[in-house]
Amino acid sequence: VWVVWWVGFAFFSSLVGNLWDLVNPLRILFAWAERVAGPFPAPEAYPRRLGYWPAVALFLAFVWLELISKGAETPLHLGFLIVVYALFSWTGMAIFGRARWLEHGEVFAVVFGLLARFAPLAGEPRRLWLRLPATGLLEQRPLGVSQVCFVILLLTSVTFDGFMETPLW
């Protein structure tokens, strides 16, 4: 799970584009539920002050699970946490709308979306284009405090993970 999904999607997103946006099972299952049950009531407006803080908190929990907790090695614990995370994400999508929650709160959509800004391939449904590598980082300026904290957390977690693999550690 960790190597193929986490590392594989990170590299793919950075080098090619945001594959997670196409295959995200949380988004797909929620969209199916909307088709079957009909549209959910009008979503609440996403509070501006909430920013990317849900993704920051969830990424911190994910990093702790991956790097520190021993529970990540137990399939039963991991399966339970995935179900809890899915229910939490679907609740966020139901309250704030699928697109808004995926943009701000679903941690893996945020991570892989950020990494995809490095990719030379960009696009939207039914339209793709090439760009210079990393120019996607210039698309959104200025970043909010919560986005900056998210990037710092992402960088520190990767640094810590690498440091843990050294003989000194």
Disulfide bonds with the S-S distance in Angstrom:
none
